[in-house]
Structures are given as structure tokens and as C-alpha cells.
Amino acid sequence: TAAARSDSAGGATSRPALRLLVTTADSTPLPEVTLDVTDRPDAQRERTRTIVTNLLGVATVPDVIPGPVTVSARRIGFQAGRVSFALADSTADVRMVLSPT
């Protein structure tokens, strides 16, 4: 199961960033989760970047193009998660909750 929450944050950057937090249902941070973040530079192309969460279950993706974004998460011992949302022109915080297999 994955949940997304988008919060506006101040700051003048050229493009928004995503701050991703991956946890278990009891809010325990999950390190070493592989995240694939896909945005659309234009209507004809998609761009996917792969990052890994740190020891606190956090990963930051800079320079995300506003519009449709999909984040997929995977880690051994957990069900894969996926969330899609529309990113505004501001930085967003996204929390994903993964369940054990």
C-alpha cells in the first residue's frame, strides 16, 4: 500500500523536488528501498530516475518536472508499492508505506 501527500513548501527553485519517506505501517523507516521516479519532460517522453532510501527511509529527488509523477518502490521482503500524482510547482513530501510479504 502506498500513500502520497503533497505539501507546498517555500523556496524559489528552478523545479520542484520530491522528498520521499518510506515506512512500514507502524511508521518504522525502511532503508535501502529502491525507488523509480518517473516524470514527463514533454508529452512524447518519460524520464525515470532510480534512487535508494537512506538509513532513515528518506530520499530526495531534485529537479522534478511538474505534472504527472509516478513513484515505484521495492525492497526484498516487502510488497512493491506504487503511487501516482500530479506534482505542482512546489516541493512535495511523499510518504509510501510498504507491507511485508
DSSP file (Angstrom, degrees, kcal/mol; ACC not computed):
  #  RESIDUE AA STRUCTURE BP1 BP2  ACC     N-H-->O    O-->H-N    N-H-->O    O-->H-N    TCO  KAPPA ALPHA  PHI   PSI    X-CA   Y-CA   Z-CA
    1    1 A T              0   0    0      0, 0.0    96,-0.5     0, 0.0     2,-0.4   0.000 360.0 360.0 360.0 139.1    0.0    0.0    0.0
    2    2 A A        -     0   0    0     80,-0.2     2,-0.4    94,-0.2    94,-0.2  -0.986 360.0-169.1-132.3 142.5    1.3    3.5   -0.8
    3    3 A A        -     0   0    0     92,-0.7     2,-0.4    -2,-0.4    92,-0.3  -0.979   6.1-157.1-129.8 144.2    0.0    6.9    0.2
    4    4 A A        -     0   0    0     -2,-0.4     2,-0.4    90,-0.2    90,-0.2  -0.953   8.7-177.0-123.6 142.2    1.1   10.2   -1.1
    5    5 A R        -     0   0    0     88,-0.5     2,-0.5    -2,-0.4    88,-0.2  -0.993  10.5-158.2-135.3 128.4    0.8   13.6    0.5
    6    6 A S        -     0   0    0     -2,-0.4     2,-0.4    86,-0.2    86,-0.1  -0.934  12.3-178.2-111.7 123.6    1.8   16.8   -1.3
    7    7 A D        -     0   0    0     -2,-0.5     2,-0.2    84,-0.1    86,-0.1  -0.961  26.7-122.6-120.9 136.2    2.6   19.8    0.8
    8    8 A S        -     0   0    0     -2,-0.4     2,-0.4    84,-0.1    84,-0.1  -0.544  30.8-172.2 -72.7 141.0    3.6   23.2   -0.6
    9    9 A A        -     0   0    0     -2,-0.2    82,-0.5    82,-0.2    -2,-0.0  -0.994  22.3-114.5-135.0 142.5    7.0   24.4    0.7
   10   10 A G        +     0   0    0     -2,-0.4    81,-0.1    80,-0.1     2,-0.1  -0.082  60.8  99.4 -67.1 173.0    8.5   27.8    0.2
   11   11 A G        -     0   0    0     79,-0.0     2,-0.9     1,-0.0    80,-0.1  -0.023  64.2-114.2 119.2 138.1   11.6   28.4   -1.7
   12   12 A A        +     0   0    0     -2,-0.1     2,-0.3    78,-0.1    -2,-0.1  -0.828  48.5 154.9-105.9  95.4   12.4   29.5   -5.2
   13   13 A T        -     0   0    0     -2,-0.9    -2,-0.0     1,-0.1     4,-0.0  -0.799  53.6-116.3-114.4 162.0   14.0   26.7   -7.1
   14   14 A S  S    S+     0   0    0     -2,-0.3    -1,-0.1     1,-0.2    -2,-0.0   0.903  99.7   4.0 -65.2 -40.1   14.0   26.2  -10.8
   15   15 A R  S    S-     0   0    0     50,-0.1    48,-0.5    -3,-0.0    -1,-0.2  -0.973  89.3 -96.2-140.5 155.7   12.0   23.0  -10.5
   16   16 A P        -     0   0    0      0, 0.0    48,-3.4     0, 0.0     2,-0.3  -0.183  31.9-141.1 -67.8 163.5   10.4   21.3   -7.5
   17   17 A A        -     0   0    0     46,-0.2    75,-2.2    45,-0.2     2,-0.5  -0.839   8.0-131.6-116.8 159.4   11.9   18.4   -5.6
   18   18 A L  E     -Ab  61  92A   0     43,-2.5    43,-2.7    -2,-0.3     2,-0.6  -0.959  10.4-160.6-109.9 131.1   10.4   15.3   -4.1
   19   19 A R  E     -Ab  60  93A   0     73,-2.8    75,-3.0    -2,-0.5     2,-0.4  -0.959  18.4-164.2-107.3 114.3   11.1   14.3   -0.5
   20   20 A L  E     -Ab  59  94A   0     39,-3.4    39,-2.1    -2,-0.6     2,-0.4  -0.841  13.0-173.8-107.6 134.3   10.3   10.7   -0.2
   21   21 A L  E     -Ab  58  95A   0     73,-2.6    75,-3.0    -2,-0.4     2,-0.5  -0.995   5.5-165.8-125.2 125.6    9.8    8.8    3.1
   22   22 A V  E     + b   0  96A   0     35,-2.7     8,-2.8    -2,-0.4     2,-0.3  -0.957  21.0 155.2-115.7 127.3    9.3    5.0    3.0
   23   23 A T  E     -Cb  29  97A   0     73,-2.5    75,-2.7    -2,-0.5     2,-0.2  -0.828  41.3-105.1-137.2 173.0    8.0    3.3    6.2
   24   24 A T    >   -     0   0    0      4,-1.7     3,-1.9    -2,-0.3    75,-0.1  -0.419  53.0 -90.2 -87.3 176.4    6.2    0.3    7.4
   25   25 A A  T 3  S+     0   0    0     73,-0.4    74,-0.1     1,-0.3    -1,-0.0   0.794 130.0  55.1 -61.4 -28.0    2.6    0.6    8.6
   26   26 A D  T 3  S-     0   0    0      2,-0.1    -1,-0.3     1,-0.0     0, 0.0   0.184 123.6-104.9 -91.6  18.8    3.8    1.3   12.2
   27   27 A S    <   +     0   0    0     -3,-1.9    -2,-0.1     1,-0.2    -5,-0.0   0.626  67.6 152.8  71.5  17.6    6.0    4.2   10.8
   28   28 A T        -     0   0    0      1,-0.1    -4,-1.7     2,-0.0    -1,-0.2  -0.681  49.6-116.4 -75.3 124.2    9.3    2.4   11.1
   29   29 A P  B     -C   23   0A   0      0, 0.0    -6,-0.3     0, 0.0    28,-0.2  -0.309  22.2-142.7 -61.8 143.6   11.6    3.9    8.4
   30   30 A L        -     0   0    0     -8,-2.8     3,-0.5    26,-0.2    -8,-0.2  -0.918  15.1-161.9-111.6 107.6   12.7    1.5    5.7
   31   31 A P        +     0   0    0      0, 0.0    23,-0.2     0, 0.0    24,-0.2  -0.386  68.7  30.2 -79.0 165.0   16.3    1.9    4.5
   32   32 A E  S    S+     0   0    0     21,-1.5     2,-0.5     1,-0.2    22,-0.1   0.793  75.2 153.2  58.0  35.1   17.6    0.6    1.2
   33   33 A V        -     0   0    0     -3,-0.5    20,-2.0    21,-0.2     2,-0.5  -0.830  41.9-133.6 -90.3 129.7   14.3    0.8   -0.7
   34   34 A T  E     -DE  52  74B   0     40,-2.5    40,-1.9    -2,-0.5     2,-0.4  -0.745  24.1-166.4 -85.6 125.9   14.8    1.2   -4.4
   35   35 A L  E     -DE  51  73B   0     16,-3.3    16,-2.5    -2,-0.5     2,-0.6  -0.951  12.7-160.3-117.2 130.0   12.6    4.0   -5.8
   36   36 A D  E     -DE  50  72B   0     36,-2.5    36,-2.2    -2,-0.4     2,-0.6  -0.955  12.6-165.9-107.1 117.4   11.9    4.6   -9.5
   37   37 A V  E     -DE  49  71B   0     12,-3.2    12,-2.5    -2,-0.6     2,-0.5  -0.917   4.7-170.9-109.5 118.9   10.7    8.1  -10.0
   38   38 A T  E     +DE  48  70B   0     32,-2.9    32,-2.2    -2,-0.6     2,-0.2  -0.937  12.1 161.8-115.6 126.4    9.1    8.9  -13.4
   39   39 A D  E     -D   47   0B   0      8,-2.4     8,-3.0    -2,-0.5    30,-0.1  -0.759  36.7-113.0-127.6-180.0    8.1   12.3  -14.7
   40   40 A R  E     -     0   0B   0     28,-0.4     6,-0.2    25,-0.3     3,-0.1  -0.918  16.5-172.1-124.1 106.2    7.4   13.7  -18.2
   41   41 A P  E    S-     0   0B   0      0, 0.0     2,-0.3     0, 0.0    -1,-0.1   0.840  82.1 -15.5 -61.5 -31.8    9.8   16.2  -19.7
   42   42 A D  E >  S-D   45   0B   0      3,-0.7     3,-0.9    -3,-0.1    -3,-0.0  -0.931  83.2 -83.8-158.4 179.3    7.2   16.6  -22.5
   43   43 A A  T 3  S+     0   0    0     -2,-0.3     3,-0.0     1,-0.2    -3,-0.0   0.703 123.5  49.6 -66.4 -18.5    4.1   14.8  -23.9
   44   44 A Q  T 3  S+     0   0    0      1,-0.0     2,-0.3    -4,-0.0    -1,-0.2   0.649 109.7  45.6 -95.2 -17.1    6.3   12.4  -26.0
   45   45 A R  E <   -D   42   0B   0     -3,-0.9    -3,-0.7     2,-0.0     2,-0.3  -0.891  56.3-153.0-132.3 155.4    8.8   11.2  -23.4
   46   46 A E  E     -     0   0B   0     -2,-0.3     2,-0.4    -6,-0.2    -6,-0.2  -0.926  11.4-152.9-119.1 152.0    9.1    9.9  -19.9
   47   47 A R  E     -D   39   0B   0     -8,-3.0    -8,-2.4    -2,-0.3     2,-0.5  -0.994  10.4-169.3-125.9 125.3   12.2   10.2  -17.6
   48   48 A T  E     -D   38   0B   0     -2,-0.4     2,-0.4   -10,-0.2   -10,-0.2  -0.961   2.8-174.2-118.5 130.7   12.8    7.7  -14.9
   49   49 A R  E     -D   37   0B   0    -12,-2.5   -12,-3.2    -2,-0.5     2,-0.5  -0.962  13.2-146.3-120.8 141.5   15.4    8.1  -12.2
   50   50 A T  E     +D   36   0B   0     -2,-0.4     2,-0.3   -14,-0.2   -14,-0.2  -0.918  24.6 164.0-111.3 129.6   16.3    5.4   -9.7
   51   51 A I  E     -D   35   0B   0    -16,-2.5   -16,-3.3    -2,-0.5     2,-0.4  -0.880  26.7-133.1-136.1 167.8   17.4    6.3   -6.1
   52   52 A V  E     -D   34   0B   0     -2,-0.3   -18,-0.2   -18,-0.2     6,-0.1  -0.973  24.7-114.9-126.6 138.6   17.7    4.4   -2.8
   53   53 A T        -     0   0    0    -20,-2.0   -21,-1.5    -2,-0.4     6,-0.2  -0.356  30.5-126.4 -70.0 152.2   16.4    5.5    0.6
   54   54 A N    >   -     0   0    0      4,-2.5     3,-2.2   -23,-0.2   -21,-0.2  -0.084  43.9 -74.6 -84.6-170.2   19.0    6.2    3.3
   55   55 A L  T 3  S+     0   0    0      1,-0.3    -2,-0.1   -24,-0.2    -1,-0.1   0.723 134.0  53.3 -62.2 -21.3   19.1    4.7    6.9
   56   56 A L  T 3  S-     0   0    0      2,-0.2    -1,-0.3   -26,-0.1   -26,-0.2   0.323 119.8-108.3 -94.9   6.9   16.1    7.0    7.8
   57   57 A G  S <  S+     0   0    0     -3,-2.2   -35,-2.7     1,-0.3     2,-0.3   0.697  78.6 130.7  76.4  18.9   14.0    5.7    4.9
   58   58 A V  E     +A   21   0A   0    -37,-0.2    -4,-2.5    -6,-0.1     2,-0.3  -0.829  29.4 170.6-112.4 143.6   14.4    9.1    3.2
   59   59 A A  E     -A   20   0A   0    -39,-2.1   -39,-3.4    -2,-0.3     2,-0.4  -0.984  16.3-152.5-145.1 144.5   15.4   10.0   -0.4
   60   60 A T  E     -A   19   0A   0     -2,-0.3   -41,-0.2   -41,-0.2    -2,-0.0  -0.974   3.1-164.6-121.2 132.0   15.3   13.4   -2.2
   61   61 A V  E     -A   18   0A   0    -43,-2.7   -43,-2.5    -2,-0.4     3,-0.3  -0.954  15.0-157.4-115.1 112.2   14.9   13.7   -5.9
   62   62 A P        +     0   0    0      0, 0.0   -45,-0.2     0, 0.0    -2,-0.0  -0.372  65.0  26.6 -82.0 165.7   15.8   17.2   -7.2
   63   63 A D  S    S+     0   0    0    -48,-0.5     2,-0.4     1,-0.2   -46,-0.2   0.883  72.1 173.7  56.8  50.5   14.6   18.9  -10.4
   64   64 A V        -     0   0    0    -48,-3.4    -1,-0.2    -3,-0.3     5,-0.0  -0.760  33.2-120.9 -91.3 135.1   11.3   17.0  -10.9
   65   65 A I        -     0   0    0     -2,-0.4   -25,-0.3   -50,-0.1    22,-0.2  -0.610  30.6-113.1 -78.2 126.2    9.2   18.3  -13.7
   66   66 A P  S    S+     0   0    0      0, 0.0    22,-0.2     0, 0.0   -26,-0.1  -0.235  80.9  52.5 -57.1 146.4    5.7   19.5  -12.6
   67   67 A G  E    S+ F   0  87B   0     20,-1.8    20,-3.5    21,-0.1     2,-0.2  -0.903  99.5   8.3 124.6-154.9    2.8   17.4  -13.8
   68   68 A P  E     + F   0  86B   0      0, 0.0   -28,-0.4     0, 0.0     2,-0.4  -0.403  64.9 177.5 -67.2 131.7    2.2   13.6  -13.7
   69   69 A V  E     - F   0  85B   0     16,-2.9    16,-2.4    -2,-0.2     2,-0.4  -0.992  12.5-165.6-134.4 140.2    4.7   11.7  -11.5
   70   70 A T  E     -EF  38  84B   0    -32,-2.2   -32,-2.9    -2,-0.4     2,-0.5  -0.995   1.7-167.0-126.3 133.8    4.8    8.0  -10.6
   71   71 A V  E     -EF  37  83B   0     12,-2.9    12,-2.3    -2,-0.4     2,-0.4  -0.985   3.6-170.5-120.7 124.9    7.0    6.6   -7.8
   72   72 A S  E     -EF  36  82B   0    -36,-2.2   -36,-2.5    -2,-0.5     2,-0.4  -0.933   6.5-163.8-112.6 138.6    7.5    2.8   -7.6
   73   73 A A  E     +EF  35  81B   0      8,-3.0     8,-2.2    -2,-0.4     2,-0.3  -0.953  10.6 172.9-126.0 141.5    9.2    1.3   -4.5
   74   74 A R  E     +E   34   0B   0    -40,-1.9   -40,-2.5    -2,-0.4     2,-0.3  -0.994   6.1 161.8-148.8 142.7   10.7   -2.2   -4.0
   75   75 A R    >   -     0   0    0      3,-0.4     3,-2.0    -2,-0.3   -42,-0.1  -0.956  46.7 -96.5-155.9 139.3   12.7   -3.9   -1.3
   76   76 A I  T 3  S+     0   0    0     -2,-0.3     3,-0.1     1,-0.3    -2,-0.0  -0.326 112.0  25.0 -57.9 134.0   13.3   -7.6   -0.6
   77   77 A G  T 3  S+     0   0    0      1,-0.2    24,-2.0    23,-0.1     2,-0.3   0.425 110.9  85.7  91.0   0.3   10.9   -8.9    2.0
   78   78 A F  B <  S-G  100   0C   0     -3,-2.0    -3,-0.4    22,-0.3    -1,-0.2  -0.956  82.1-106.1-133.3 150.9    8.2   -6.3    1.2
   79   79 A Q        -     0   0    0     20,-3.3    20,-0.3    -2,-0.3    22,-0.0  -0.505  47.1-104.0 -69.6 142.4    5.4   -5.9   -1.3
   80   80 A A        -     0   0    0     -2,-0.2     2,-0.3    18,-0.1    -6,-0.2  -0.346  37.6-153.2 -64.9 148.9    6.1   -3.5   -4.1
   81   81 A G  E     -F   73   0B   0     -8,-2.2    -8,-3.0    -3,-0.1     2,-0.3  -0.895  13.0-176.3-123.7 155.9    4.4   -0.1   -3.8
   82   82 A R  E     +F   72   0B   0     -2,-0.3     2,-0.3   -10,-0.2   -80,-0.2  -0.982   3.0 179.0-152.1 138.7    3.4    2.5   -6.4
   83   83 A V  E     -F   71   0B   0    -12,-2.3   -12,-2.9    -2,-0.3     2,-0.4  -0.998   6.5-166.2-141.9 139.9    1.8    5.9   -6.2
   84   84 A S  E     +F   70   0B   0     -2,-0.3     2,-0.3   -14,-0.2   -14,-0.2  -0.968  20.4 149.2-125.6 142.9    0.9    8.4   -9.0
   85   85 A F  E     -F   69   0B   0    -16,-2.4   -16,-2.9    -2,-0.4     2,-0.6  -0.968  47.4 -98.3-160.5 168.4    0.0   12.0   -8.5
   86   86 A A  E     -F   68   0B   0     -2,-0.3     2,-0.5   -18,-0.2    -2,-0.0  -0.890  36.3-144.6 -98.8 120.9    0.2   15.4  -10.2
   87   87 A L  E     -F   67   0B   0    -20,-3.5   -20,-1.8    -2,-0.6     4,-0.1  -0.734  11.8-151.7 -88.2 128.4    3.1   17.5   -8.9
   88   88 A A        -     0   0    0     -2,-0.5   -21,-0.1     2,-0.2     4,-0.1  -0.038  41.1 -81.3 -81.0-167.9    2.5   21.2   -8.6
   89   89 A D  S    S+     0   0    0    -23,-0.1     2,-0.3   -74,-0.1    -1,-0.1   0.134 106.2  74.8 -86.1  21.0    5.2   23.9   -8.9
   90   90 A S  S    S-     0   0    0    -74,-0.1    -2,-0.2   -78,-0.1   -80,-0.1  -0.896  94.0 -83.6-131.2 162.3    6.4   23.4   -5.4
   91   91 A T        -     0   0    0    -82,-0.5     2,-0.4    -2,-0.3   -82,-0.2  -0.329  47.4-153.0 -61.8 143.0    8.4   20.8   -3.5
   92   92 A A  E     -b   18   0A   0    -75,-2.2   -73,-2.8   -86,-0.1     2,-0.5  -0.936  12.2-143.9-124.8 145.0    6.3   17.8   -2.3
   93   93 A D  E     -b   19   0A   0     -2,-0.4   -88,-0.5   -88,-0.2     2,-0.5  -0.926  21.8-172.1-102.7 127.4    6.6   15.4    0.6
   94   94 A V  E     -b   20   0A   0    -75,-3.0   -73,-2.6    -2,-0.5     2,-0.5  -0.984   6.8-164.5-125.4 126.1    5.5   11.9   -0.3
   95   95 A R  E     -b   21   0A   0     -2,-0.5   -92,-0.7   -92,-0.3     2,-0.4  -0.934   5.1-168.9-109.6 131.0    5.2    9.0    2.2
   96   96 A M  E     -b   22   0A   0    -75,-3.0   -73,-2.5    -2,-0.5     2,-0.5  -0.962   7.7-154.1-118.1 137.4    5.0    5.5    1.0
   97   97 A V  E     -b   23   0A   0    -96,-0.5     2,-0.4    -2,-0.4   -73,-0.2  -0.952  10.4-163.6-112.8 121.8    4.0    2.6    3.3
   98   98 A L        -     0   0    0    -75,-2.7   -73,-0.4    -2,-0.5   -18,-0.1  -0.840   7.2-145.7-106.1 143.0    5.3   -0.9    2.4
   99   99 A S        -     0   0    0     -2,-0.4   -20,-3.3   -20,-0.3   -75,-0.0  -0.834  24.7-107.0-105.8 142.5    3.9   -4.1    3.8
  100  100 A P  B      G   78   0C   0      0, 0.0   -22,-0.3     0, 0.0    -1,-0.1  -0.281 360.0 360.0 -62.4 152.8    5.9   -7.2    4.5
  101  101 A T              0   0    0    -24,-2.0   -23,-0.1   -22,-0.0   -24,-0.0   0.458 360.0 360.0 -85.1 360.0    5.4  -10.2    2.1
